[in-house]
Structures are given as C-alpha cells and as structure tokens.
Amino acid sequence: MSLKGVNNDLIQTLMEPSKNIPQAHTFTIDQLGASCAILLLRLWLGMRSLQAGIEKFAGAKLISVPTIVDGKADTNGTQTTISEKFYAWGNYKGIPPTLGDKLQKEPLLMDWSLKVYDYSLGPIFIALGICVLCGLATRLSLLAMGLVYTSLTFGLILLNQASGVAWLGTHIVLVCLALVLANYNRLELGNPLAKWTGANWLINK
C-alpha cells in the first residue's frame, strides 16, 4: 500500500468521528417508580403543611388529676396539676409570640406584613396541604407552597437561625423534586373534578 493510500485512509477515519467516539447513553425514567415517588412526596409535603396549619390552633390548659402512687390514685385525694394540649379557634397564632417579638424588631420587615402572616399563615398551610394531598392543581399548589417556605426563610435569615433556614431549605428541595416529577402524577382528584365541574384551574398544570 502506498503512502498516499495510507494518508487517504487516515483522513477518512478522522472524518467519521461517530465510529471512534462512544455514544452517550440515553437517560430514562421508570414511569412507575416516578409515579410512586411523586405520590410519596405529595403525601409527605401535604401532611406536613396540613399539620403545620392545624398546630396554629393548638394550646395548653392546666388540669388537675388524682396523684398516682404505686400505680394507683392516692387515697388521700391529693391532686396533681398537669398541662393538657387542646385545639380551639381562640388559640390561633399564625406567628408564635416569641418569634413575632423578635421579627418586630427587624427594620426590613413591615408591621403590616407581620400582621398579614399572623392572620393568614395557618389557613394557607391548611389549604395548600389539602390541595397537594388531593392533587388539586398540583403544580400551582406546589409552587405556592415553595413560595411560602421561601418567604418564611427570609425571616429566619434576618434572625440568624441557621438550623431553621436549613430545615426550610430541605422543604424547598422536596417541593422542587415534586415539581420535576409532576408530569408522572397519577393518583389525583384535580383532573376528574375539572372535567366534572368545568373548573380548569384544578387541572394538574
């Protein structure tokens, strides 16, 4: 074989890179696994938000109970005062008083914004929790939930509460993951209700 022929073969080889470069593998998602993943994320995020809203109505009261001695009520009739948790409308506090007092001292936060959060945070958590759990406008509900957590993070940053910021950051990561997997959302009430009632905002979009 002549030198010219070798050069021609070399040039032809270089002009066909697809034969020399390994082809990239295509990444595929298991649809069943993704559907299970978004379902678990919805259950966790929805339950977390719903319970966080309900806990805004929690309070404690002191009650007297018989003193227990050796596993039995004291025969002398002595009483012990204990704290008992209960839920009521009158207990509602959107922002815990101790946290609210600290936030009021922050110059970057307006008094009116704290009042809005104090009045609305509980109902917002409950509404978003129900929507995410039931799959009502899943993407919009998750986006709203992420925005709420982001706004709460701002307040904790001002107070330099690093652990709280990290905790809310974890929630936002889970919300983002749920949004990425929202296309695989299957067990939801939004789409059937939208077809039945004509309320298109309920669709998973």
C-alpha positions in Angstrom: 0.0 0.0 0.0 1.4 3.4 -1.0 2.0 6.3 1.4 -0.8 8.2 -0.4 -3.2 5.4 0.2 -2.4 5.3 4.0 -3.0 9.1 4.2 -6.3 8.7 2.5 -7.4 6.0 4.9 -6.3 8.2 7.9 -8.2 11.2 6.6 -11.4 9.1 6.0 -11.1 7.7 9.6 -10.8 11.2 11.1 -13.8 12.4 9.0 -16.0 9.7 10.7 -15.8 10.5 14.4 -19.0 8.6 15.2 -17.1 5.4 14.8 -14.4 6.4 17.3 -16.4 8.3 19.9 -18.6 6.3 22.3 -22.2 7.1 22.0 -23.8 8.8 25.1 -26.3 6.6 26.9 -29.9 7.9 27.0 -31.2 8.5 30.5 -34.7 7.0 31.0 -37.0 7.3 34.0 -39.1 4.4 35.3 -42.6 5.7 35.0 -44.0 3.5 37.7 -41.2 4.5 40.1 -41.6 8.2 39.2 -45.3 7.9 39.9 -44.7 6.3 43.3 -42.1 9.0 44.1 -44.4 11.9 43.3 -47.1 10.2 45.4 -44.9 9.9 48.4 -43.7 13.5 48.0 -47.3 14.7 47.8 -48.2 12.7 50.9 -45.3 14.0 53.0 -45.5 17.6 51.8 -49.2 17.7 52.1 -49.3 16.2 55.5 -46.5 18.4 56.7 -48.3 21.6 55.5 -51.7 20.5 56.8 -50.5 19.6 60.3 -48.4 22.8 60.4 -51.6 24.8 59.8 -53.6 22.8 62.4 -50.9 23.3 65.0 -51.5 27.0 64.8 -54.8 26.4 66.7 -53.1 24.3 69.4 -53.0 25.5 73.0 -52.4 24.1 76.5 -54.5 24.2 79.6 -53.8 23.2 83.2 -56.0 20.4 84.7 -56.0 18.6 88.0 -55.8 14.9 88.1 -55.5 12.4 91.0 -51.9 11.9 92.1 -50.7 8.4 91.2 -48.9 6.5 93.9 -47.5 3.0 93.2 -49.8 2.8 90.1 -52.9 3.8 92.0 -54.7 7.0 92.8 -53.6 8.5 96.1 -56.1 7.5 98.8 -55.6 10.9 100.5 -57.2 12.5 97.5 -54.3 14.7 96.5 -54.3 16.3 93.1 -51.5 16.9 90.6 -51.7 19.8 88.0 -50.6 18.8 84.5 -50.7 20.6 81.2 -53.0 19.2 78.5 -52.9 20.1 74.8 -56.1 21.1 73.0 -57.3 22.8 69.8 -59.6 25.8 69.6 -60.2 28.8 67.4 -59.2 31.1 70.2 -55.8 29.5 70.4 -54.9 30.6 66.9 -51.4 32.2 66.5 -50.1 32.4 62.9 -46.7 33.5 64.2 -45.5 32.3 67.7 -45.4 35.3 70.1 -41.7 34.7 70.9 -40.8 34.7 67.2 -43.1 37.6 66.5 -41.5 39.8 69.1 -38.1 39.2 67.5 -39.4 39.9 64.0 -41.0 43.2 65.0 -37.5 44.5 65.8 -36.2 43.8 62.3 -36.2 47.0 60.2 -36.5 45.2 56.9 -39.9 43.8 57.9 -43.0 46.0 57.9 -45.6 45.7 60.7 -48.4 45.2 58.1 -46.6 42.2 56.6 -46.3 40.5 60.0 -50.0 41.1 60.6 -50.9 39.5 57.3 -48.7 36.5 58.1 -50.1 36.2 61.6 -53.7 36.1 60.3 -53.3 34.0 57.2 -50.4 31.6 57.7 -52.5 28.9 59.3 -55.3 28.8 56.8 -52.7 29.0 53.9 -50.9 25.9 55.3 -54.1 24.0 55.6 -55.4 24.9 52.1 -52.1 24.1 50.5 -51.8 20.8 52.4 -55.3 19.7 51.2 -54.6 20.7 47.6 -51.2 18.8 47.5 -52.6 15.8 49.2 -55.6 15.5 46.9 -53.8 16.6 43.8 -55.7 19.8 43.1 -53.8 22.0 40.7 -50.7 20.1 41.8 -48.1 22.3 40.1 -49.7 25.6 41.2 -50.1 24.2 44.7 -46.5 23.1 45.0 -45.3 26.4 43.5 -47.3 28.3 46.1 -46.0 26.1 48.9 -42.4 26.7 47.8 -43.0 30.5 47.7 -44.4 30.4 51.3 -41.4 28.4 52.5 -39.1 30.8 50.7 -40.8 33.8 52.4 -40.5 32.2 55.8 -36.8 31.6 55.1 -36.3 35.3 54.7 -37.5 36.0 58.2 -35.3 33.3 59.7 -32.3 34.6 57.8 -32.8 38.0 59.5 -32.9 36.3 62.9 -29.7 34.3 62.0 -31.5 31.0 62.7 -29.3 28.7 60.6 -31.0 25.5 61.7 -34.4 26.8 60.7 -33.1 28.1 57.4 -31.6 24.7 56.6 -34.9 23.0 57.7 -36.9 25.1 55.3 -34.3 24.7 52.6 -34.9 20.9 52.8 -38.6 21.5 52.3 -37.9 23.6 49.2 -35.7 20.9 47.8 -38.5 18.4 48.2 -41.0 20.8 46.6 -38.7 21.3 43.6 -38.3 17.5 43.2 -42.1 17.1 43.3 -42.4 19.7 40.6 -39.9 17.9 38.4 -41.9 14.7 38.8 -45.3 16.3 38.5 -45.7 15.0 34.9 -45.8 11.5 36.4 -48.6 12.4 38.8 -51.4 9.8 38.5 -53.5 9.5 41.7 -55.1 12.9 41.9 -58.5 14.4 42.1 -57.8 17.6 40.1 -58.3 16.3 36.6 -61.5 14.4 37.3 -63.0 17.3 39.2 -62.1 19.7 36.5 -63.9 17.6 33.9 -66.9 17.3 36.2 -67.2 20.9 37.3 -65.5 22.7 34.5 -63.1 24.4 36.9 -59.9 24.2 34.7 -57.7 25.6 37.5 -58.0 22.3 39.2 -56.0 20.5 36.4 -52.5 19.4 37.1 -50.7 22.2 35.2 
